[in-house]
Amino acid sequence: MVHFSPFLLLLSSAPARAEDPALKLGLSFQPRLSTTIDGDPESSDQVRISDAGFRIRRMLVLANGTVARRFDYRLRLNAASATLDDAQVSVRFHDSLQLSVGQFKVPFTVSQAMSDTSLLLPDRPIVLDGFRYGELRVDGYSWSRDIGATLSGSAAEGRFVYGVGVFNGEGSNVWPTVDEAPLLSGRIQVAPLGAMKLDEVDLGRAEPRLAMGLSGSGLAPTSYDEAGEALGSVQELRAGADVRLFARGLSVQAEGLLGIVDGLGFEEAQRSMGAYAQLGYCFPVGLAPGLRGSWLDPSSTAVDDSVTQVEGVLNWYLPDPADEGGNLGHKAQIQLHWATSLKQGLDHPLSHQLQVATALSI
């Protein structure tokens, strides 16, 4: 008797990558020196300096590799906060189909999909603060990573990329409980001019690339009283659209997001809206200035809670001793960053931040 197994057929057709190492270790270190000025700098009696000092934003220990040519794993520990960020195992059936299980990033928004070391500015846009799950809920916590499983892949030589998953809906390092329904989330991307890597800086100064993406997610947790009786449910929906462009050193990125929370404890549905746009240019000498404008209205039911922010950055990618005229890219860089925020509803709505950030990766 002959047994036919679709699983074995997919596995046997998966792309072999024998050159991938069984174990690869890495370190990423991101110290910062910053100061924040609140109030009107032209009026000395309305100025308050806060958050001045040195801090380590991230200190990551990474381990990843490939086993039996088809199975990949990834671990990421943030030693600065003593937290486990990623613990992921993946099996590659085909370029167009990969199954991942564990704890990792929820596939939602292109900025969230970027690695920390590939950003144009030191941090992601403030817009994302209003769209990580938990931000609009009564418990007030938020996250970008969760425990779950995803199906992902690419087609047409990377011109089409997708990722969809189901997660616990409670954030990283939190075991699921019975009073929460799963979080469903996904993102698709189309790049008509050819595959486009997840990076916010066009370090390669290559031929033009264009990518457009759509994101969506939904969470419908049910709340219970102490006796275990259902009190009701809160429905949360998020949606986003993004566009990115690379053109011989020029990088453009923009994204708009919409969130809706409806259900228990709310007289009407709460809506959050936000958008950002950023522009950068990488010169051959390794200097890359950038600008970003962001706007966020975290809740339609609150008055005067919107935030507008304008940021600028100058990146210097350190020279590569082994490559004359080249640089180390995101492995070694120094950033001079400033940000001015206008927060509605405050006595002193203006806030200015200046920081020098560095990033070293090995």
Short mmCIF file of the C-alpha atoms (twelve columns), coordinates in Angstrom:
data_MODEL
# 
_entry.id   MODEL 
# 
loop_
_atom_site.group_PDB 
_atom_site.id 
_atom_site.type_symbol 
_atom_site.label_atom_id 
_atom_site.label_alt_id 
_atom_site.label_comp_id 
_atom_site.label_asym_id 
_atom_site.label_seq_id 
_atom_site.Cartn_x 
_atom_site.Cartn_y 
_atom_site.Cartn_z 
_atom_site.pdbx_PDB_model_num 
ATOM 1   C CA . MET A 1   0.000   0.000  0.000  1 
ATOM 2   C CA . VAL A 2   1.310   3.418  -0.942 1 
ATOM 3   C CA . HIS A 3   0.614   6.334  1.392  1 
ATOM 4   C CA . PHE A 4   0.512   9.872  0.004  1 
ATOM 5   C CA . SER A 5   1.421   12.709 2.377  1 
ATOM 6   C CA . PRO A 6   0.961   16.353 1.277  1 
ATOM 7   C CA . PHE A 7   3.156   17.377 4.240  1 
ATOM 8   C CA . LEU A 8   6.108   15.311 2.992  1 
ATOM 9   C CA . LEU A 9   5.586   16.599 -0.543 1 
ATOM 10  C CA . LEU A 10  5.762   20.190 0.624  1 
ATOM 11  C CA . LEU A 11  8.738   19.477 2.832  1 
ATOM 12  C CA . SER A 12  10.635  17.760 0.038  1 
ATOM 13  C CA . SER A 13  10.023  20.747 -2.249 1 
ATOM 14  C CA . ALA A 14  11.180  23.296 0.313  1 
ATOM 15  C CA . PRO A 15  14.241  25.309 -0.716 1 
ATOM 16  C CA . ALA A 16  17.382  23.747 0.665  1 
ATOM 17  C CA . ARG A 17  19.707  26.203 2.351  1 
ATOM 18  C CA . ALA A 18  22.606  24.016 3.418  1 
ATOM 19  C CA . GLU A 19  24.847  27.078 3.736  1 
ATOM 20  C CA . ASP A 20  22.842  28.438 6.682  1 
ATOM 21  C CA . PRO A 21  24.728  27.944 9.966  1 
ATOM 22  C CA . ALA A 22  23.316  25.731 12.709 1 
ATOM 23  C CA . LEU A 23  24.045  28.466 15.248 1 
ATOM 24  C CA . LYS A 24  24.679  32.168 14.802 1 
ATOM 25  C CA . LEU A 25  25.169  34.452 17.794 1 
ATOM 26  C CA . GLY A 26  24.796  38.208 17.802 1 
ATOM 27  C CA . LEU A 27  24.873  41.221 20.090 1 
ATOM 28  C CA . SER A 28  23.221  44.609 19.641 1 
ATOM 29  C CA . PHE A 29  23.948  47.535 21.948 1 
ATOM 30  C CA . GLN A 30  22.081  50.870 21.784 1 
ATOM 31  C CA . PRO A 31  23.122  53.463 24.413 1 
ATOM 32  C CA . ARG A 32  21.688  57.001 24.382 1 
ATOM 33  C CA . LEU A 33  22.393  60.392 25.889 1 
ATOM 34  C CA . SER A 34  19.266  62.570 25.870 1 
ATOM 35  C CA . THR A 35  17.537  65.561 27.407 1 
ATOM 36  C CA . THR A 36  13.921  66.737 27.231 1 
ATOM 37  C CA . ILE A 37  12.714  70.352 27.550 1 
ATOM 38  C CA . ASP A 38  9.034   70.851 28.378 1 
ATOM 39  C CA . GLY A 39  7.316   74.192 27.840 1 
ATOM 40  C CA . ASP A 40  8.188   77.311 25.877 1 
ATOM 41  C CA . PRO A 41  11.978  77.685 25.491 1 
ATOM 42  C CA . GLU A 42  11.531  81.438 24.833 1 
ATOM 43  C CA . SER A 43  10.062  81.936 28.312 1 
ATOM 44  C CA . SER A 44  12.424  80.841 31.091 1 
ATOM 45  C CA . ASP A 45  9.652   80.618 33.714 1 
ATOM 46  C CA . GLN A 46  7.816   78.057 31.598 1 
ATOM 47  C CA . VAL A 47  10.696  75.685 30.927 1 
ATOM 48  C CA . ARG A 48  11.287  72.386 32.710 1 
ATOM 49  C CA . ILE A 49  14.147  70.039 31.878 1 
ATOM 50  C CA . SER A 50  13.383  66.367 32.437 1 
ATOM 51  C CA . ASP A 51  14.665  62.929 31.489 1 
ATOM 52  C CA . ALA A 52  18.213  64.187 31.076 1 
ATOM 53  C CA . GLY A 53  20.885  61.546 31.247 1 
ATOM 54  C CA . PHE A 54  22.372  58.368 29.842 1 
ATOM 55  C CA . ARG A 55  20.422  55.166 29.336 1 
ATOM 56  C CA . ILE A 56  20.682  51.904 27.454 1 
ATOM 57  C CA . ARG A 57  17.682  51.630 25.146 1 
ATOM 58  C CA . ARG A 58  18.400  48.078 24.077 1 
ATOM 59  C CA . MET A 59  21.072  45.477 24.807 1 
ATOM 60  C CA . LEU A 60  20.128  42.436 22.802 1 
ATOM 61  C CA . VAL A 61  21.522  38.919 22.814 1 
ATOM 62  C CA . LEU A 62  20.546  37.017 19.666 1 
ATOM 63  C CA . ALA A 63  20.765  33.371 18.666 1 
ATOM 64  C CA . ASN A 64  19.404  31.873 15.468 1 
ATOM 65  C CA . GLY A 65  20.161  29.091 13.074 1 
ATOM 66  C CA . THR A 66  18.948  26.299 10.825 1 
ATOM 67  C CA . VAL A 67  18.558  22.614 11.650 1 
ATOM 68  C CA . ALA A 68  18.139  19.854 9.051  1 
ATOM 69  C CA . ARG A 69  18.048  22.513 6.309  1 
ATOM 70  C CA . ARG A 70  14.298  23.144 6.800  1 
ATOM 71  C CA . PHE A 71  13.859  24.227 10.395 1 
ATOM 72  C CA . ASP A 72  14.818  27.680 11.616 1 
ATOM 73  C CA . TYR A 73  14.880  28.991 15.158 1 
ATOM 74  C CA . ARG A 74  15.387  32.418 16.720 1 
ATOM 75  C CA . LEU A 75  15.925  33.644 20.277 1 
ATOM 76  C CA . ARG A 76  16.184  37.274 21.341 1 
ATOM 77  C CA . LEU A 77  16.848  38.427 24.897 1 
ATOM 78  C CA . ASN A 78  16.816  42.100 25.880 1 
ATOM 79  C CA . ALA A 79  19.342  42.238 28.690 1 
ATOM 80  C CA . ALA A 80  18.598  45.926 29.328 1 
ATOM 81  C CA . SER A 81  15.092  45.070 30.540 1 
ATOM 82  C CA . ALA A 82  15.761  41.407 31.406 1 
ATOM 83  C CA . THR A 83  12.945  40.227 29.114 1 
ATOM 84  C CA . LEU A 84  12.601  37.519 26.501 1 
ATOM 85  C CA . ASP A 85  11.494  39.165 23.254 1 
ATOM 86  C CA . ASP A 86  11.515  36.299 20.746 1 
ATOM 87  C CA . ALA A 87  11.432  32.520 21.026 1 
ATOM 88  C CA . GLN A 88  10.456  31.229 17.609 1 
ATOM 89  C CA . VAL A 89  10.651  27.990 15.613 1 
ATOM 90  C CA . SER A 90  9.810   27.879 11.901 1 
ATOM 91  C CA . VAL A 91  9.525   25.173 9.269  1 
ATOM 92  C CA . ARG A 92  9.938   26.091 5.583  1 
ATOM 93  C CA . PHE A 93  7.698   24.018 3.365  1 
ATOM 94  C CA . HIS A 94  8.291   26.284 0.376  1 
ATOM 95  C CA . ASP A 95  9.247   29.878 -0.403 1 
ATOM 96  C CA . SER A 96  5.525   30.599 -0.439 1 
ATOM 97  C CA . LEU A 97  4.694   28.808 2.811  1 
ATOM 98  C CA . GLN A 98  6.392   28.918 6.199  1 
ATOM 99  C CA . LEU A 99  4.886   27.993 9.556  1 
ATOM 100 C CA . SER A 100 6.202   29.760 12.681 1 
ATOM 101 C CA . VAL A 101 5.227   29.109 16.299 1 
ATOM 102 C CA . GLY A 102 6.347   30.704 19.538 1 
ATOM 103 C CA . GLN A 103 6.654   34.301 20.687 1 
ATOM 104 C CA . PHE A 104 7.473   36.993 18.140 1 
ATOM 105 C CA . LYS A 105 6.149   40.157 16.489 1 
ATOM 106 C CA . VAL A 106 2.483   40.357 15.549 1 
ATOM 107 C CA . PRO A 107 2.276   40.979 11.753 1 
ATOM 108 C CA . PHE A 108 0.771   44.476 11.790 1 
ATOM 109 C CA . THR A 109 2.153   47.734 10.270 1 
ATOM 110 C CA . VAL A 110 5.331   47.983 8.244  1 
ATOM 111 C CA . SER A 111 7.155   50.010 10.906 1 
ATOM 112 C CA . GLN A 112 6.557   47.318 13.499 1 
ATOM 113 C CA . ALA A 113 7.864   44.697 11.063 1 
ATOM 114 C CA . MET A 114 11.206  46.509 10.806 1 
ATOM 115 C CA . SER A 115 14.067  45.373 12.994 1 
ATOM 116 C CA . ASP A 116 15.247  47.858 15.618 1 
ATOM 117 C CA . THR A 117 18.554  48.349 13.808 1 
ATOM 118 C CA . SER A 118 17.041  49.178 10.393 1 
ATOM 119 C CA . LEU A 119 15.127  52.318 11.442 1 
ATOM 120 C CA . LEU A 120 15.817  55.757 9.986  1 
ATOM 121 C CA . LEU A 121 15.237  57.423 13.370 1 
ATOM 122 C CA . PRO A 122 16.100  56.022 16.814 1 
ATOM 123 C CA . ASP A 123 12.484  55.041 17.578 1 
ATOM 124 C CA . ARG A 124 9.355   54.120 15.696 1 
ATOM 125 C CA . PRO A 125 6.660   56.765 15.080 1 
ATOM 126 C CA . ILE A 126 4.505   57.826 18.039 1 
ATOM 127 C CA . VAL A 127 1.525   56.764 15.927 1 
ATOM 128 C CA . LEU A 128 2.169   53.137 16.804 1 
ATOM 129 C CA . ASP A 129 1.670   53.896 20.503 1 
ATOM 130 C CA . GLY A 130 -2.056  54.258 19.853 1 
ATOM 131 C CA . PHE A 131 -2.401  51.037 17.878 1 
ATOM 132 C CA . ARG A 132 -0.604  48.385 19.857 1 
ATOM 133 C CA . TYR A 133 -3.198  46.172 21.474 1 
ATOM 134 C CA . GLY A 134 -4.239  47.178 24.960 1 
ATOM 135 C CA . GLU A 135 -3.598  50.903 24.407 1 
ATOM 136 C CA . LEU A 136 -7.309  51.794 24.241 1 
ATOM 137 C CA . ARG A 137 -8.575  49.204 26.700 1 
ATOM 138 C CA . VAL A 138 -9.466  49.750 30.350 1 
ATOM 139 C CA . ASP A 139 -6.445  47.775 31.583 1 
ATOM 140 C CA . GLY A 140 -4.149  50.143 29.715 1 
ATOM 141 C CA . TYR A 141 -1.298  47.857 28.623 1 
ATOM 142 C CA . SER A 142 0.005   47.449 25.119 1 
ATOM 143 C CA . TRP A 143 2.327   45.194 23.191 1 
ATOM 144 C CA . SER A 144 3.782   44.428 19.769 1 
ATOM 145 C CA . ARG A 145 4.817   40.822 20.472 1 
ATOM 146 C CA . ASP A 146 2.657   37.883 21.446 1 
ATOM 147 C CA . ILE A 147 2.580   34.092 21.681 1 
ATOM 148 C CA . GLY A 148 1.022   32.415 18.654 1 
ATOM 149 C CA . ALA A 149 1.485   30.951 15.201 1 
ATOM 150 C CA . THR A 150 1.764   32.450 11.716 1 
ATOM 151 C CA . LEU A 151 1.752   31.357 8.105  1 
ATOM 152 C CA . SER A 152 3.968   33.508 5.896  1 
ATOM 153 C CA . GLY A 153 5.708   33.441 2.575  1 
ATOM 154 C CA . SER A 154 6.483   35.185 -0.689 1 
ATOM 155 C CA . ALA A 155 5.782   34.716 -4.383 1 
ATOM 156 C CA . ALA A 156 6.840   36.176 -7.745 1 
ATOM 157 C CA . GLU A 157 10.466  36.569 -6.620 1 
ATOM 158 C CA . GLY A 158 9.493   38.562 -3.565 1 
ATOM 159 C CA . ARG A 159 7.055   40.894 -5.283 1 
ATOM 160 C CA . PHE A 160 4.249   39.557 -3.103 1 
ATOM 161 C CA . VAL A 161 4.743   38.936 0.629  1 
ATOM 162 C CA . TYR A 162 2.191   37.909 3.223  1 
ATOM 163 C CA . GLY A 163 1.920   36.948 6.874  1 
ATOM 164 C CA . VAL A 164 -1.198  35.948 8.828  1 
ATOM 165 C CA . GLY A 165 -1.407  34.632 12.354 1 
ATOM 166 C CA . VAL A 166 -3.417  33.813 15.439 1 
ATOM 167 C CA . PHE A 167 -2.141  34.895 18.861 1 
ATOM 168 C CA . ASN A 168 -3.125  34.699 22.506 1 
ATOM 169 C CA . GLY A 169 -4.014  38.370 22.620 1 
ATOM 170 C CA . GLU A 170 -2.297  39.033 25.957 1 
ATOM 171 C CA . GLY A 171 1.174   40.182 24.972 1 
ATOM 172 C CA . SER A 172 4.666   38.770 25.370 1 
ATOM 173 C CA . ASN A 173 5.662   36.483 28.250 1 
ATOM 174 C CA . VAL A 174 2.020   36.105 29.336 1 
ATOM 175 C CA . TRP A 175 0.438   32.670 29.275 1 
ATOM 176 C CA . PRO A 176 -3.128  32.681 27.858 1 
ATOM 177 C CA . THR A 177 -6.185  32.721 30.119 1 
ATOM 178 C CA . VAL A 178 -9.715  31.593 29.396 1 
ATOM 179 C CA . ASP A 179 -11.183 35.117 29.525 1 
ATOM 180 C CA . GLU A 180 -9.439  36.242 26.349 1 
ATOM 181 C CA . ALA A 181 -10.316 35.328 22.770 1 
ATOM 182 C CA . PRO A 182 -7.543  34.958 20.175 1 
ATOM 183 C CA . LEU A 183 -6.047  37.879 18.316 1 
ATOM 184 C CA . LEU A 184 -6.089  37.556 14.523 1 
ATOM 185 C CA . SER A 185 -3.640  39.689 12.580 1 
ATOM 186 C CA . GLY A 186 -2.039  39.862 9.161  1 
ATOM 187 C CA . ARG A 187 -0.255  41.958 6.585  1 
ATOM 188 C CA . ILE A 188 0.257   41.738 2.824  1 
ATOM 189 C CA . GLN A 189 2.725   43.634 0.648  1 
ATOM 190 C CA . VAL A 190 3.044   44.112 -3.113 1 
ATOM 191 C CA . ALA A 191 6.308   45.349 -4.663 1 
ATOM 192 C CA . PRO A 192 5.748   45.753 -8.435 1 
ATOM 193 C CA . LEU A 193 9.337   46.784 -9.237 1 
ATOM 194 C CA . GLY A 194 10.934  43.835 -7.456 1 
ATOM 195 C CA . ALA A 195 11.514  42.529 -3.944 1 
ATOM 196 C CA . MET A 196 12.071  45.261 -1.359 1 
ATOM 197 C CA . LYS A 197 13.810  44.519 1.921  1 
ATOM 198 C CA . LEU A 198 12.481  45.669 5.284  1 
ATOM 199 C CA . ASP A 199 14.682  48.699 5.823  1 
ATOM 200 C CA . GLU A 200 14.047  52.423 6.244  1 
ATOM 201 C CA . VAL A 201 17.391  53.533 4.771  1 
ATOM 202 C CA . ASP A 202 18.511  52.934 1.183  1 
ATOM 203 C CA . LEU A 203 22.082  52.056 2.110  1 
ATOM 204 C CA . GLY A 204 22.648  50.220 -1.179 1 
ATOM 205 C CA . ARG A 205 21.581  53.200 -3.313 1 
ATOM 206 C CA . ALA A 206 20.199  50.696 -5.819 1 
ATOM 207 C CA . GLU A 207 17.583  50.845 -8.548 1 
ATOM 208 C CA . PRO A 208 14.144  52.213 -7.580 1 
ATOM 209 C CA . ARG A 209 11.885  49.973 -5.517 1 
ATOM 210 C CA . LEU A 210 8.254   50.518 -4.527 1 
ATOM 211 C CA . ALA A 211 6.198   48.580 -1.967 1 
ATOM 212 C CA . MET A 212 2.578   48.969 -0.836 1 
ATOM 213 C CA . GLY A 213 1.050   47.144 2.100  1 
ATOM 214 C CA . LEU A 214 -2.190  46.580 3.975  1 
ATOM 215 C CA . SER A 215 -2.511  45.497 7.618  1 
ATOM 216 C CA . GLY A 216 -5.483  44.331 9.651  1 
ATOM 217 C CA . SER A 217 -6.164  42.744 13.029 1 
ATOM 218 C CA . GLY A 218 -9.040  41.990 15.338 1 
ATOM 219 C CA . LEU A 219 -9.506  41.039 18.988 1 
ATOM 220 C CA . ALA A 220 -12.802 40.159 20.711 1 
ATOM 221 C CA . PRO A 221 -12.020 39.254 24.337 1 
ATOM 222 C CA . THR A 222 -14.814 38.310 26.723 1 
ATOM 223 C CA . SER A 223 -14.793 39.637 30.300 1 
ATOM 224 C CA . TYR A 224 -15.934 37.583 33.300 1 
ATOM 225 C CA . ASP A 225 -16.870 38.391 36.881 1 
ATOM 226 C CA . GLU A 226 -15.408 36.607 39.917 1 
ATOM 227 C CA . ALA A 227 -18.036 33.866 39.631 1 
ATOM 228 C CA . GLY A 228 -17.049 33.161 36.050 1 
ATOM 229 C CA . GLU A 229 -20.165 34.665 34.495 1 
ATOM 230 C CA . ALA A 230 -19.708 36.495 31.203 1 
ATOM 231 C CA . LEU A 231 -20.178 40.251 31.554 1 
ATOM 232 C CA . GLY A 232 -19.809 41.174 27.915 1 
ATOM 233 C CA . SER A 233 -17.199 41.601 25.249 1 
ATOM 234 C CA . VAL A 234 -15.015 44.335 23.869 1 
ATOM 235 C CA . GLN A 235 -14.350 44.270 20.144 1 
ATOM 236 C CA . GLU A 236 -11.115 45.790 18.868 1 
ATOM 237 C CA . LEU A 237 -10.285 46.275 15.213 1 
ATOM 238 C CA . ARG A 238 -7.177  47.794 13.639 1 
ATOM 239 C CA . ALA A 239 -6.425  48.600 9.998  1 
ATOM 240 C CA . GLY A 240 -3.496  50.232 8.239  1 
ATOM 241 C CA . ALA A 241 -2.128  51.086 4.799  1 
ATOM 242 C CA . ASP A 242 1.491   51.887 3.962  1 
ATOM 243 C CA . VAL A 243 3.727   52.816 1.049  1 
ATOM 244 C CA . ARG A 244 7.538   52.787 0.747  1 
ATOM 245 C CA . LEU A 245 9.927   53.985 -1.953 1 
ATOM 246 C CA . PHE A 246 13.680  53.532 -2.476 1 
ATOM 247 C CA . ALA A 247 15.446  55.407 -5.295 1 
ATOM 248 C CA . ARG A 248 19.271  55.640 -5.402 1 
ATOM 249 C CA . GLY A 249 19.679  56.708 -1.796 1 
ATOM 250 C CA . LEU A 250 16.279  58.351 -1.373 1 
ATOM 251 C CA . SER A 251 13.844  56.688 1.031  1 
ATOM 252 C CA . VAL A 252 10.192  57.633 1.508  1 
ATOM 253 C CA . GLN A 253 7.768   55.925 3.882  1 
ATOM 254 C CA . ALA A 254 4.206   56.773 4.944  1 
ATOM 255 C CA . GLU A 255 1.471   54.945 6.810  1 
ATOM 256 C CA . GLY A 256 -2.080  55.634 7.989  1 
ATOM 257 C CA . LEU A 257 -3.836  53.726 10.786 1 
ATOM 258 C CA . LEU A 258 -7.380  53.433 12.137 1 
ATOM 259 C CA . GLY A 259 -8.562  51.643 15.277 1 
ATOM 260 C CA . ILE A 260 -12.031 50.959 16.707 1 
ATOM 261 C CA . VAL A 261 -12.917 49.722 20.200 1 
ATOM 262 C CA . ASP A 262 -16.547 48.943 21.008 1 
ATOM 263 C CA . GLY A 263 -18.325 47.038 23.749 1 
ATOM 264 C CA . LEU A 264 -18.221 46.712 27.502 1 
ATOM 265 C CA . GLY A 265 -18.061 49.961 29.469 1 
ATOM 266 C CA . PHE A 266 -18.150 52.343 26.502 1 
ATOM 267 C CA . GLU A 267 -21.153 54.545 25.732 1 
ATOM 268 C CA . GLU A 268 -19.992 54.757 22.137 1 
ATOM 269 C CA . ALA A 269 -17.285 53.212 20.028 1 
ATOM 270 C CA . GLN A 270 -13.832 54.683 20.542 1 
ATOM 271 C CA . ARG A 271 -11.813 55.426 17.445 1 
ATOM 272 C CA . SER A 272 -8.122  56.123 17.154 1 
ATOM 273 C CA . MET A 273 -6.536  57.620 14.072 1 
ATOM 274 C CA . GLY A 274 -2.985  58.413 13.143 1 
ATOM 275 C CA . ALA A 275 -0.542  58.858 10.299 1 
ATOM 276 C CA . TYR A 276 3.116   59.578 9.686  1 
ATOM 277 C CA . ALA A 277 5.387   60.328 6.751  1 
ATOM 278 C CA . GLN A 278 9.171   60.287 6.671  1 
ATOM 279 C CA . LEU A 279 11.870  61.169 4.190  1 
ATOM 280 C CA . GLY A 280 15.542  60.267 4.175  1 
ATOM 281 C CA . TYR A 281 18.560  60.322 1.894  1 
ATOM 282 C CA . CYS A 282 21.759  58.297 2.191  1 
ATOM 283 C CA . PHE A 283 24.871  59.939 0.755  1 
ATOM 284 C CA . PRO A 284 27.750  57.781 -0.563 1 
ATOM 285 C CA . VAL A 285 29.943  58.955 2.338  1 
ATOM 286 C CA . GLY A 286 27.643  57.262 4.874  1 
ATOM 287 C CA . LEU A 287 25.681  60.304 6.056  1 
ATOM 288 C CA . ALA A 288 21.888  59.981 6.047  1 
ATOM 289 C CA . PRO A 289 19.694  62.889 7.207  1 
ATOM 290 C CA . GLY A 290 15.989  62.298 7.725  1 
ATOM 291 C CA . LEU A 291 12.725  64.016 8.651  1 
ATOM 292 C CA . ARG A 292 9.444   62.655 9.993  1 
ATOM 293 C CA . GLY A 293 6.065   64.145 10.804 1 
ATOM 294 C CA . SER A 294 3.507   62.233 12.907 1 
ATOM 295 C CA . TRP A 295 -0.022  62.844 14.137 1 
ATOM 296 C CA . LEU A 296 -2.039  60.724 16.571 1 
ATOM 297 C CA . ASP A 297 -5.551  61.064 17.991 1 
ATOM 298 C CA . PRO A 298 -5.643  58.157 20.472 1 
ATOM 299 C CA . SER A 299 -9.359  58.377 21.331 1 
ATOM 300 C CA . SER A 300 -12.289 60.053 19.607 1 
ATOM 301 C CA . THR A 301 -14.222 60.188 22.893 1 
ATOM 302 C CA . ALA A 302 -11.562 62.281 24.654 1 
ATOM 303 C CA . VAL A 303 -11.147 66.014 24.100 1 
ATOM 304 C CA . ASP A 304 -7.813  67.627 23.255 1 
ATOM 305 C CA . ASP A 305 -5.687  64.493 23.493 1 
ATOM 306 C CA . SER A 306 -4.081  64.536 20.047 1 
ATOM 307 C CA . VAL A 307 -0.305  64.634 19.616 1 
ATOM 308 C CA . THR A 308 1.663   66.132 16.726 1 
ATOM 309 C CA . GLN A 309 5.382   65.489 16.426 1 
ATOM 310 C CA . VAL A 310 8.123   66.659 14.063 1 
ATOM 311 C CA . GLU A 311 11.491  64.907 14.145 1 
ATOM 312 C CA . GLY A 312 14.843  65.234 12.461 1 
ATOM 313 C CA . VAL A 313 17.892  62.987 12.472 1 
ATOM 314 C CA . LEU A 314 21.419  62.850 11.105 1 
ATOM 315 C CA . ASN A 315 22.824  59.331 10.821 1 
ATOM 316 C CA . TRP A 316 26.507  58.582 10.390 1 
ATOM 317 C CA . TYR A 317 27.296  55.014 9.355  1 
ATOM 318 C CA . LEU A 318 30.875  54.350 10.396 1 
ATOM 319 C CA . PRO A 319 33.478  53.464 7.726  1 
ATOM 320 C CA . ASP A 320 34.258  49.817 7.081  1 
ATOM 321 C CA . PRO A 321 38.004  49.184 7.558  1 
ATOM 322 C CA . ALA A 322 37.817  46.175 5.237  1 
ATOM 323 C CA . ASP A 323 36.083  48.060 2.407  1 
ATOM 324 C CA . GLU A 324 37.650  51.281 1.182  1 
ATOM 325 C CA . GLY A 325 34.904  53.814 0.623  1 
ATOM 326 C CA . GLY A 326 32.287  51.551 2.223  1 
ATOM 327 C CA . ASN A 327 30.580  51.707 5.589  1 
ATOM 328 C CA . LEU A 328 29.348  49.276 8.221  1 
ATOM 329 C CA . GLY A 329 25.699  50.213 7.685  1 
ATOM 330 C CA . HIS A 330 23.362  49.469 10.551 1 
ATOM 331 C CA . LYS A 331 26.081  47.493 12.365 1 
ATOM 332 C CA . ALA A 332 27.754  50.686 13.592 1 
ATOM 333 C CA . GLN A 333 26.121  54.086 13.513 1 
ATOM 334 C CA . ILE A 334 25.802  57.348 15.450 1 
ATOM 335 C CA . GLN A 335 22.552  59.342 15.406 1 
ATOM 336 C CA . LEU A 336 21.911  62.973 16.333 1 
ATOM 337 C CA . HIS A 337 18.156  63.241 16.855 1 
ATOM 338 C CA . TRP A 338 15.719  65.973 17.833 1 
ATOM 339 C CA . ALA A 339 11.953  65.869 18.259 1 
ATOM 340 C CA . THR A 340 9.364   68.562 18.958 1 
ATOM 341 C CA . SER A 341 5.970   67.388 20.215 1 
ATOM 342 C CA . LEU A 342 2.749   69.351 20.596 1 
ATOM 343 C CA . LYS A 343 0.342   67.718 23.039 1 
ATOM 344 C CA . GLN A 344 -3.178  69.126 23.223 1 
ATOM 345 C CA . GLY A 345 -4.875  69.716 26.554 1 
ATOM 346 C CA . LEU A 346 -1.727  70.532 28.575 1 
ATOM 347 C CA . ASP A 347 -0.722  73.809 30.233 1 
ATOM 348 C CA . HIS A 348 2.674   73.537 28.540 1 
ATOM 349 C CA . PRO A 349 1.936   71.555 25.379 1 
ATOM 350 C CA . LEU A 350 5.374   71.876 23.750 1 
ATOM 351 C CA . SER A 351 8.086   69.304 24.429 1 
ATOM 352 C CA . HIS A 352 11.541  69.251 22.831 1 
ATOM 353 C CA . GLN A 353 13.915  66.315 22.957 1 
ATOM 354 C CA . LEU A 354 17.529  66.152 21.862 1 
ATOM 355 C CA . GLN A 355 19.535  62.951 21.991 1 
ATOM 356 C CA . VAL A 356 22.655  61.309 20.702 1 
ATOM 357 C CA . ALA A 357 22.078  57.618 20.026 1 
ATOM 358 C CA . THR A 358 24.537  54.933 18.984 1 
ATOM 359 C CA . ALA A 359 24.024  51.403 17.725 1 
ATOM 360 C CA . LEU A 360 26.600  48.608 17.568 1 
ATOM 361 C CA . SER A 361 25.827  45.112 16.300 1 
ATOM 362 C CA . ILE A 362 28.071  42.087 15.907 1 
# 
